[in-house]
Amino acid sequence: MNFTHSEHIVQLADLFDLLGDQTRLQVVLTCLAEPIAVTDIAKKLNVSTSLISHHLRLLRAARVVNGERQGKHILCSVNDPHIRTMIINMLEHIAEPHDD
C-alpha cells in the first residue's frame, strides 16, 4: 500500500483533525475501556447529550467509534484495533519522560 498517496494523506489529516477536538477525544477515550451509553458519556464529560450525539455522529462517520442499540440505549465503543492501538500508543508517547 502506498501511504504517500495524496488521498491517504488527506484522509489521515482529516482523522487527526477530527481527533484534535478535545471533546471528541474525550468521547473516544471514554469509549475505549468498555461500551458506554450516550447519556453516560454526557454525564461523565459534563456536557449535553445532544452535543455528545453530534460528536458521535462525526466519529461514527469516520469509523472511529461504533454504536450498538441495546433496548432504549445506544452503547458506543472503540472496536477497531487500529484506532485503539493508535490512541494507546499516543497516550504512552505523551507519558514518556523527555529531554528538552
Beta strands, then each sheet from edge to edge (+ up, - down):
strand 1: 36-37
strand 2: 66-70
strand 3: 73-77
sheet 1: 1+ 3- 2+
end
